[in-house]
Amino acid sequence: MASSIETMNLEELQAYQKEVEAAIKGYEKKRRAEALAAVREAAKQYGYSVEELIGGKPAAKTTAKGVAKYANPADPTQTWTGRGRQPTWVKDALAAGKPLSSMAI
């Protein structure tokens, strides 16, 4: 085999490389399917499904937005929960000497 590879030109080598990569992917896919079948069978012997053992697909994390506690006096549609970075309008009001409580909703 080595001598035939040495006689191949670049295009033939690249085509051969693609064939080898495809064969490797097919082999890996087959092995993965076999492993999954073995895991399913082992779980079944104990009376479980794989999903029960590993918890299925994890639920998407959802974080609730906080309730707005402060509003911009100049534009009430701009609000802030009091958590995280202060919006520019809060920083400007505090720099102007206004207390944070004056912007409370």
Buried (B, 14 or more C-beta within 10 A) or exposed (E): EEEEEEEEEEEEEEEEEEEEEEEEEEEEEEEEEEEEEEEBEEBEEEEEEBEEEEEEEEEEEEEEEEEEBBBBEEEEEBBBEBEEEBBEBBEEBBEEEEEBEEBEE
